[in-house]
Amino acid sequence: MSLTQQRQFTAPLNPIQLMFRVYRVILPGVKQSLGYWQEQAESIPDEELRRQALASIATKQFHCQGGAVYAALDISQKDVLIPLIVAFQTISDYLDNLCDRSTSMDPVDFRQLHQSMLDAINPEAPLQNYYAYHPEHEDDGYLHNLVSTCQSCIRQLPSYGKVMPYLEELVGLYVDLQVYKHIRHDLRESELTAWWEQNRNKSPHLHWNEFAAATGSTLGVFMLFTAATRPSLTVREASDIRRAYFPHVCGLHIMLDYLIDQEEDRLGGDLNFCNYYDEQETLIERMVMVVEGAREDVKHLPDSQFHRMVIEGLIALYLSDPKVTSQQHVKSVSKRLMRKSPLTRLFFWGNSLWIRKHKS
C-alpha cells in the first residue's frame, strides 16, 4: 500500500469526516460487539448477575459508542480497537452495576471484582476468581471471557509496551475510585479525601472531588489503546498522551456526567462530585477551568483537531441530555460552558440528539 493510499486512514480532519466514520463504521461495529456480549449475558446462570450484565448493556451502550470514537483515528485498526474498547468498557459498566446494587459494601469484594480490569490490560495475567468475595458468582465465564477478549486484542497492538505503564496508572486509579465510592456512605468521603492526599501531587491544582472525577474516566485508556496501534509510537508520545488526557479531558468527561445527574443522585442518596461546592458560581468557575484546561492540553498532541472535536462532542453529548432541561442550575452552567464552544458544538449537538433518538 502506498503512502497516498494509507492517508485514507489518517485522523478525521473535521466534524463531517468524523461523524461519517462514526455512522458508517463505529456505531455498526459497536452494535455487533455489544450484540455478542448481550448473547453471552443472557446465558449467565445466576439471576442477579444476569440482570446486572444485561442492564449494563441496555442502559450504558452510549459509553461504548463514545469510547469507540477513538477507533475513528485509524479505521484500518477498527477490528482490533472496537472489540477491545467495547469489552473493556463493558467490564467497567457491568462492575459499576454490581457494586451499585451490592448489599455487602465490602471494599475487599469491590477490589477483587475490579482486579479483572487490571488483568484485562495485562496480556500475561492469569484469570482469577473475581467473584471470590461476592455473594453471587455463577456467570458461566462471562467476566473471564471479557478479560480474555481484551488480552487477545492487546496482543495485536504493536506498541503496547510503550503505553502499558500509563494504562496501569490510570486503570489503577480507576479501580481505587470504584472501591472508595461504593463503600458505606459514612466512610466514602473520608476514604476518598485520604486517597487524594496520597495522590494530590499528580494534579495539585485540583480539589479532591475533581481529582476523583478525573480518575473515573476511561477516555485516556482508550486513547492509549489507539496510540498503541502505531508501530512507530515512542515512550515520549505515550507520556504526552497521558499528560494531555489526565486530568482535564478525563475530568471534564466525568464532571459533565455528574453535572446532569445531580438531581437524580440527590433523590437516590448517591455520591455526586458536583455537590461539593459551597456556591453555584464556584461550580461554574471550576467547570470552566477544567474545560479550558482540556482545550489547552490537547493542542500539543498530534491530530489535535481530533481531540478538540472529542472535547466539543463531550460537551454537546452531555448538555443535550433531556435531564438538563429539568434542572435550572444545570442549564445555567451549560450556558457558561458553551460560551467559548465553536460552531462545531452545534453540529455535535444535533448528532447527539439524533443518536439518542435512534439508539435502539
N, C-alpha and C positions, 0 to 999 in steps of 0.2 A: 504494500500500500504506500502510495506517495505521500509526501508531506501535505500536498494540496488536498488529497482525499482525507487525510487524518484531521484536517481542520474542521470538518463537519462535526467532529466530536468534541470540539472545544466548548468552553462555557458559553451559555446563552448571554448575548450582549445587551438585551433589552427585555422588558416585561412581556412583549408579544412572543418573542422566541422562547422565553422561559415557560409561559403558560401553554404554548403549543406542545412543548415536550411533556409538560405535566398532564395534559389531556390525552395526548397520543401514546405516551409511554409509561409515565409514573403511575397514574391512577389505575389503569388496567393491570399493571404489574402488582400493585399493592392489593387490588381486589383478588387477583389469582392467589397470591401468597396467603392472604387472610382467609380465603376460602378453604385452603388446605388446613390451616390451623383450626378453623371452625369445625371441620370434619373430625379432626383429632380430638378436639374438646368435647364433641358430642359423645365420644366413646369413653370418657372418663367415668369409672365405676362409682366413685364417691359423689353423692348428690350435691354436697356443698361445694366441693372443688369444681365439679362440672358447671354448677350455676355461676360461680365467680369467673371461671375461664370464659364461658360464653358471654357473660355480661361485659367483661373487659373488652372483648372483640366488638360487641354490638354497640357499646356506648363510647368507645375511645378510638374508633378506627381513624379519626382525624389525626391522632397522634402519629400513626404510621404514615398517613398520607403526607403530613407536614414533614416528617423526618426523611421520607424517601425523596423529597425535593432535591436533596443533595446528590442523588444519582443523576440529576439533570446536568450536573457539571461535566459529566462524561458518560453519555448514554451507551457508549461501547462497553461499559462495565456494569450495565443495568442488571444483568443476570446474576451477578455476584452481590452487588450493593443492595438491590431491593430485597431479596430474601434475607440478607444479613440484617438490614435495618428493621425490617418487619419482625423478624424473630426476636431481636434484642428488645425492641420496643414492646412486643407482646409479653415478654418476661416481665418487664417493668410494670406494665398495666395490670397484668394478672396478679403479681405480688402486691401491688398497691391495693387492689380489691381485697385480697386475702387479709392483709394487715388492717385495713379499714374495718373489715367485718369481724375480725378476730375477737373472741371473748377473753383470751388469755392476757393480752397486752404484755407479753413476755419478750423482753429485748433479746434474750438468747434465741428464742424461736425466730424472731424477725431477722436477726443477723444470719442464722443458718439458712433461712429461706433465700436471703439475698446473696449468700455465697454463690448461688447459681449465676448471678450476674458477673461476679469476679471470675468464675470459671469459664463463662461464655467468652470472655475476651482473652483467655489464655488457651491457645490451641493444644497445649500439652497437659492441661489439667485433667485429672481423672474425675469422672462423675461421682457425686456423693449423694447421700440420703438427705436431701434438702428439707424433708418434712420430719426430721428426727425429733423435733420438739413441738411439732404442730399436731393439733387434735385430729385432723384428717390427713391422710397420706396416700390413699389408693387412687393414683391418677393414671395408671396404665402407661407410664413412661412419658406422659405429656411434657413435663418440665425437662426431663432428660433429653427429649427429642429437640426441644427448643435450644437447649445449651449446645447439643451436638451439631445442630444446624449452623449456629453462629461459628463454632470452631471450624467446621468444614469450609465455610465461606472465607473465614480469616486466612486459612492456609493458602488461599488463592491470591492473597494480596502481596505483591512482590516487595513492598517496603514496610511491611507490618512491624518489623523490628524497630524501625525508626519512630513509630508512633506509640508503641506499646507502653513505654514508661508514662507517657502523658495520659493514656487511657486508664492505666492503673490508678493514677492520681485522681482523675475525675470520677471514675466509677467508684473508687474507694470513698470519696466524699459523698457521692450519691447514696451509697449504702448506709453510711453513718447517719445521714439525714433521715432516711426512711426508718431507721431504728428509733431515733430520738423523737421523731414527730408522731410515732404511733404508740408510744408507751403511755402509762397512766397520765391523765390530764394534769394532775397536780405536780408531775415531775418534768413535763415536757420543756417548759421554758427554762428551768434551771439547767437541765442537761444540754439543751441547745446553746445556751449562753456560755456554759463551761467549755463546750466543744469549740465554739467560736474563739474563745480566749486562746485555745491551743493552736488555732489556725489563722488568727487575725492578721498575722504578718503577710499572708497571701494577698490580702486586699484590705490594707489598714484604713482606707477611706470609707469603707462600708460599715453600716450598722449591722448588728448581729443578724437581724431578720433579713437584711438584704443579702448578706453572705449566704445564709441558709437557702434563700430563694435561688441564688445562682447555682448552688450545688444540686438543685433539683431538676436541672435541665439536662437533656440528653443531646442537645444540638452540637455541643463541642465534640461529643463522642462520634456522632455521625459524620461531622466534617473530617475528623481524623481518619475514620474508616475510608472515606472518599479519597483523601490525600494519599493513603497507602496503596492505592491502585497505580500510582505513578512510580515506575521503576527508578526514576532519577531523583526522587524525593530525598532531601538531606535532613539531618537531625536539626539543623538550624531552622529549616522551613517548618518542620513539625512543631518545634518550640514556638515559633511565631504564631502558628495557628492556635495553640493552646492559650497564648497570651492575648490574642485578639478576641477569642471567644469567651474566655473566663477572666473576669466575672461579668462584663457588661452585657454582651449578647445573651449569654445564658441567664443572667439576672433579669433582663428585660422580658425574656420568654416567660419565666415563672411569675414575675411580678404582675404581668398582664393577666395571666391565668387567675391569680389570686384577686386581682382588682375586680374582675367581673363576677367573681364568686363570693364577694363579701357578704351579701345578704343571705345567700344560700348557706354559707358556713356559719353565720351568726345564728340562724334558726336551728342548724344542726349541732351547734356547740363544737364545731371543728376549728382547729388552728388555722389562722389566716395571717400571713405575713404583712398584709396591708393594714392590719388593725393595730399596729404598734406605734402609731404616730399620734402625738397629742392633738394636732390640728390638721384639718383637711389640707391647708395650704402647705404644710410640711410634706405631706404625702405627694402633693403635686410637684413640689420642688425636687424631691428625691427621685421621683419617676422621670422627670425631665433630665436630671443629672445622668441617670442610667441610660436613657435614650441617646443623649448627646455623646456619652462615653462610648456606646456601642458604635455609633456612626463614625466616630473618630478612629476607633481601634481598627476597623476593617479597611480603612483607607490604605493601610500599609501591606495588605495581603495581595498576592496575585489574584486576578479576576475579582478585584474589589467591587466592581459593579454588581456582580452576582450576590455578594454578601450584603451589599446595601439593599438589594431587592429583597433579600431574606428579612432584613430588619423592617422594611416598609410593609412587607407581606404579613409579618407578625402583628404589627400594629393594626393593619386592616382586618386581619382574621379575627382577632380578639375584640376589637372595638366595634365590629359589625355584628357581634353576637346579640341575639334578642334580649339577653339578660341586661344589657347596658341601658336600654330604654326605660326599664322599670326602676332604675336607681339614679336619682337626680345627681348625687355627688359623684357617681362614676361618669355620668355624662359631662360633668364639669372638668374632670381630669382628662377625659377623652379630647375635649376641645383644645386644651392646653398642649397635649401631646402631639396633636396633629397640626399645630400652627406652622411648624417648620418641615412638615412632611411634603415631599414633592408631589406633583400631579400624578405620578405613578401610583401613589397610595390609593387614589380614586379607582384606578384600574384594578388593583388588587382587591379593593373593597367590593367591587361588582363581581369579581370572580369568586370571592369568598362567599357571597350571598348565593351565587349560582351553585357552587359545590355543596353548600349546606342543603339547598332545596332538593338536590338530586343525589344526596349521599347514599340512598338505598340502591 
